[in-house]
Each structure stands twice: as structure tokens, then as C-alpha cells.
Amino acid sequence: MALWRHFLARITQAPEEEESMPAMSFGDHLDDLRKRLILSLLGAAVGIVICTLFANNIIDFLFQPYLLALRYSGYPQSLLYNKPAGNVIMYLMLGIKAGLLLASPWIIYQFWLFVAAGLYRRERSLVYRYIGPSIFLFILGVAFFFLLVLPIMLKFFLAFNQQVPMPHLQPNAIENMIYGKQLEVNSWAKLPTGNQVSPLLIPMVRSNPTHFPKHHIALWYNAVQGRLLIHAEGRILALNAQPADSLFAPLAMLHDYLGFVTIMALVFGLAFELPMVMMVLAQIGVMSARKFGQMWRYAVLILAVLSALLAPTPDIVTFSSIFVPLVLLYLLGLVLATIVTGRKKSNFDSDTPVPDDQTVE
């Protein structure tokens, strides 16, 4: 930490003559731009290769919340795709997106080196001062979404299915005429009740069996995985089961879930930058804490509209999960802007010279 502060001091405390920087020609700017682009592409390629090699670990991190929510709700723990090469395309695109995300600090750094050539010392010092907290807030927003918001949202969405029970399918006389009678009421009376027969008993285990008799089919329930499994022809197959008392059942599509978590993680990462933006605006004098406080009604309305536009699904839970944190972050930004404005006013008052003909009591 001390080394980082010393590095910032060496950068921000440059001599005053640097305020007037030497001008670069148009050709020099193009050469510098080409250099930064090449270095950015090389960094992106390295990030893509690394993330492709560790794609399985990334998949575990991204898909585990949804698979856990499906397990504890009693639904099949698998994600479907509707294209022949959908799984391969997802695997490659996931490596590319994660690689670009991993290389984003290096790419942003190259972009900053290109832009910094046209900035004054004071402007560079402001960027160096706030770039670290900005990156931290972005990572904090993404972590907040994955660790807290996403599990709550998935649990609510799947638990909602239990609120809509399966209707009692009792055909009336007209429907019996249309569809035909499968069983007469008198035939039902001849059938035994459920408690009068011995149900099929399936063993419940904590691990899958490893030895199976030849020419037989084995059936068991793995309590750890929450799956009903069957062994047939040398393979272990999963029997898809779901709650029988709910009308709705999720069709977990691979690309839908991946797009949902990607958009939401980006939204939360950018949303957590709101306090930093408000503090910087107060620091440079564009807005003050008093103005932020006076326009809170308009700010709440704007945040509500943004939440509705940024929400990937049109439901109240997704909207609230974005809107409520934004309002809280606006309040935090208001506090930070108040502190910055107070410090700026204090520094201005201390720097104001006192005239000789006035006495200070």
C-alpha cells in the first residue's frame, strides 16, 4: 500500500512546467494509437487463451447458482440448447468474453496512456486518484449480484411455480362427448386405493453404485445430487423429474441464462459507480451536494426509468433488484458529495488572504 501511495505521489506531484506539455503531431498520434491497439490486441489474445483453458472453472462459477436453485426446487439440473453446435459455441464464446474481461484492465491502461498525452497534470492526478476506487466498486457490484441478488432472484422465480397448482382435470359431460371416456366411474370404483397396494421402493443413497449385475436395470435416488438415476447398457442415465403439484415448469435454456447473468452483472457493476461519479462531479464543481439533494425526486424518477430499461426481464423482482440498490447508492453518493463539497469549501476559506486593515478576533 505504501509503495502504491509513493507511486501516485511521484506521478501526481510533477513539476509545474509539465502543465504545458509538448504538442504531438498528427502522425505521432497515429503511431501511438497503432502501438496501443497492437498491445491491446495482444493482451486480449492472452486473456482469451487463459480463460479458454480454464473454461470449465468459469462454467462452474456461472452456472452453479442456477443449478442449485433447480435442485432445491425439484427440477432437472441441466441446461438445454436448441442448436446442434450450441454447446460448443457457448464454450468458445464464454472463453472469449471472459478473456476480454480478464484483459480489460490492460486494455483500459493502454487507452489511458493514449489519452493521458493530451491531459494536464491536474487532470491526470484526478484520474489516478479515482481509478482504483472505481475498479473496486465495479468488482464489488458484480460480486454483490452473484453472491446475493442472483440466488434470491432464482429462488423467487422457481418458488413462484408452487403458487400456481395443477388444476383438477375432471372432464364434464360435453368434454366426455368430445374426447371420449377413458374410464367409467364404475371402473374407477373397482380400482384399489393408493394405500391398499405396495408402492415400488427405490433405494436412497449418497453415492452412485459402482457394481451392477449383467442383463439387469438398476434404479436408485442420489440424495446428494437430488437425481433419480438408472443404469442400463453400461451407462448411468438421469430420469428428469419435477414437482407434480405445480402447473408451470422451467425450461432452462443455456443461452437465455448466460445472457441474463451477463447483462445483470454488467448493470450492477456500472450501478456501483454512481457514488464515485457523484463525488467526482462535486470535486470538479459541476454539481454540489446541495443540488444533488434538491433534485432527489428527479433522480429517483430517472433511476426508476433506467432500472426498467436495464432490466433484462419485465418483472417486478428484477426491476426492484436494480432500482433499490441504485437509490441506496445515490444516497451514498450524496453523503460523499457532501464530504467533498465541505472539504473544498474549507480549503477555499483557508486559502483566502485576510486584508491588513481587518483584525481577526
N, C-alpha and C positions, 0 to 999 in steps of 0.2 A: 504493500500500500504506500509506504514511504517512497519507494522508487517511482511509483506512478505519479505521486504528487511532485516529486523532483522533476520528472519528465515534463509534466504540464507546466511547471514553473519555468523551465528552460524554454518552452515553446511560447507561452503567453507573455513572458517578460522579455520581449525582444526589444532592441534599441529603437528609439523614436525614428531614426532615419529609415526604418523599414516601412513607415507609414506611406511613403511614396515609392512604390515598387517599380522596378524597371518594366517597361512595356514589352510585350512579346508580339512578334509579327504574326500575321495570319498563317504563314507557313509553319512557324514554330508551334502554334496551337494545333494545327492538323497533325504534325508529327507527334506531339504529346498525346493527342486523342487516339491516334493509331496505337501508340505504345500502351496506353491504358486499356484499350479494347482487347489487345492481344493478351495482356496479363490477366484480364478478367475472364476471357475465354479459357485460358489455361487453368485458372483456379476453379472455374465451373466444371471443367473436364475431370479434374482431380476429385472434386466433391461427388460427381456422378459415379465415378468408378468406386469410390469408397462406399457410398450408400447402396450401390447395386450389390456389392459383396456382402453387405450386412442387411439386405432387404428383408430377410426372414425376421430379424430382430425388430425392424421397423414395423412390419406387419403385425407382430405380436403386440407392440405398443399401441398401434392404431385400432386394431380390431378387438382387443381384449375387452374393453368396456361393453361393446355391443354383444359379444358372445356370452359374457357373464350375465347381462340383462336377459338374454334369451334363455339361458339355463335356469335362472331363478324364477322365470315366468312360465317355464314348462314347455318352451318351444324348441324346435330343432336348432342346434348350434352349428349353423352353416350359412354361408353367404353364396347366393346364386348369381350366375351371369347368363346373359341371353345371346351371346355371340360365340362362335366356335373358338376364337382365339382371345376371348375376353379376359381370361385369367393371365395369359402371357402378356397381353397389352397392359393390363393393370400392374403387373410385376415390373415391367420396364418403365412405365410412366411414373410409378412410385419411386423408383430409383432416381429418375431424372428430377422430379420435383424435390425430393429430399436432398439430392445433391446440390441443386441450386440454392436451397435454403441453407445448407451447410456452408456453401461458398459465398453466401450473401454478405457476411462481414468483409471478406476480401474484396468483393466487387464494389461494395459501398466505399471501402477505403480507397480504391483506385479512382472512383468517381470523385471522391473528396479531394484527392491530390490534383485532379484536373481542375476542379472548381476553385480550390484554395489559391491558385495562381492569380486569380482576379479579385481576391478579397484583401481588405486591410487587416492590420494586426488585431484591432479590437473585434472585428467580425470573426476572425479565426479563433480568438480566445473564447468568444461566446459559444462557438460550435464545439470546441474542445471541452468546455465546461459542462455542456449538456448532452453530449453524445453518449457518454457512459450511462447516466441515468435513463436516457431514452431507450437504449438497448435493454437495460434491466427491466423497465416497465413493460416492454413488448414481450419479453420472455415470461414475465410474471402474468400477463394477461392470457397467454397461451396455456401456461400451467394451470391457471385458475379455471379455464374452460375444461381441460382434460381431467383434472383431478376432482372437481366439484360439480360444475354445471352439467357436463355431459352425462355422468351417471344418473343424476337426478332427472334429467330430461328423458333419458331412455327408460328409466323405471316408470315414470308417469305415462309415457306413450304406451308401453306394454301393459301396465296395470289398467289402463282405460278399457282394454278389451274385456276385462272381467266385469265392468259395469254394464255391459250390454249382453245379457244372457241369450242363450239359444232359444228361439221361440218353440212353443209346444206344437209340433206338427200333427194336428188332429184334423184330417180332411172332413169337410161337411158332405152333405148329400150330393150337391152339384159336383163337387170335386171328385167324389167317388164315381159318379157317372162318367166324368171326363177321363180320369186316369185309370179307372177300374179298381176293383177291390183286390188287394193282395192277400189279405187275411180277413176272414169273417170274425165278427165279435165273438161268436160262439167258439171259433177255433182258438182265439186267444185264451178263453177260459180253460181250455184243455192243457195249456202250457204250464209248466211249473214256474213258481216264482223264483227270483234270484237266490233267496236264502234256502231253497229246497234242493239245490244242486251243489256239487263241489267245484269251485272255480279252479281254473288252471293256475297252479302255483309256479312262480318263476323265481329262482334264487336271486337275492340281492347281495352283491359283492363289492369290495373296494378296489379290486384289480381284476383285469381280464384273465380268464383261464388260458393256460398255455398248452395243455394236452387235451385232445379231442378224439373220441372213438371214430373209427372209419365207418363210412356209409351212414352217418347219423348227422342230424342237425341239432346244434346246441343253442339254447336261448337263455339269456341272463340280463340282469339290470345292473349297470355300473353306477353305484351311488355317487362316486366322486365326480364322474363325468356327467351324471344326470342323463344317461342314454340307455335305451333298450337295444341290446346288441344281439346279433345272430351269427353263428359260424356255419358256413355252408361252402363246400367245394374249396376248402383251403383258404377262404377269405372271411374276414370279420366285417359284417355289414351293420350299419346303423338303421334301425327302424324309426322313421320320423313319427313322432307323437306330439300331440299338443293338447291343451285343456279342452275337454269335451263340452264344457258348460258355457263357452263364450262364442258369440256369433262371429266376431272378427278374428282374423289370424294374420300375422305379418308375413309378407313375402320379402325376406331380407335380400335385397339386391346389392351386389358388390359396388357398382359404380355410384348408386344413389347414396350409400353410406359414406363412401370415400369423398364424394363431392360435398356432402353435408358437413363432415368434420373439418374439411379443408377450409371451407368458407367461414364457418363459425370460429375456427381457431384464428384465422386472419382478422376477423371482425373484433374479437376480444383483444388480440394483440394491439391493433390500432386504437381501440377504445381506451386502453390503459395509457395511451399517450396524451389523453386530454388534459390531465393536470399539468404535465410538462409544457404543453402548448400554451395554456393559460398563464403559467408562470413566466414563460419567455416573452409573451405579449406584454405582460406587466413590467418586465425587466427593461424592454426597449422603449416603453412608453406608448405603445399603440393602444392598449387598454389598461384601465386601472381596476383595482379590486372593487371600488365603488360602482363603476359601470357594470362590472360582472354581476354585482348584487342587485342593481336596479333592473337588469334585463333578465332576471331569472325566469320570469313567466315565458318570455320568448324562447329562452334557452331550453326549457322543458318541452315546449311545443316542437322546437327543431329536433331535439333528441328523440321525441316520440316518432316524428316522421322518419328520421334516419333509422330508427330501430325497425320500423315497418318495412322500409326499403331494403335494409341489410339482412333481415331475417330470411333464411332460405326456405322456410315453410310457413304458410299463413295460419299459424295457430297462436293462441294467447300465451302458451308456455314459452315458446321460442321468443316471441316478442318481449315478454316480461324478463326473460333471462338476459336480454340485451339492454332493455330500457332501464331497469332498476340499477344495474352496475354503472350505467352511464350517468344517471342522476347522482349517485354517490361519488363518482369520480369528478363530476362537476363541482360538488361541494368541497371535495378535497382540493381541487384546483383553485376554488375561491379562497380557501384558507392559505394556500401557498402564495397566491397573488397578493393577499393582504400582507403577508410577511415581507414579500419582496418590495411592495409599494412602501411599507413602513420603513424598511432599511434604506430605500432610495431617498425618501424624504429626510430621514435622519442624516444621511451623508450630505445631502444638499444644504441642510441647515448648518452643519458643522463646517462646511467649506465656505459659507457666506461670510465675508470680512465685516467686522464691526467698525463703523466710522469713528474717527478720532474725537469728534465733538460729542459723542454719546457715551455715557457711562453705563456700565452693566452692574446692576445691583445684585 
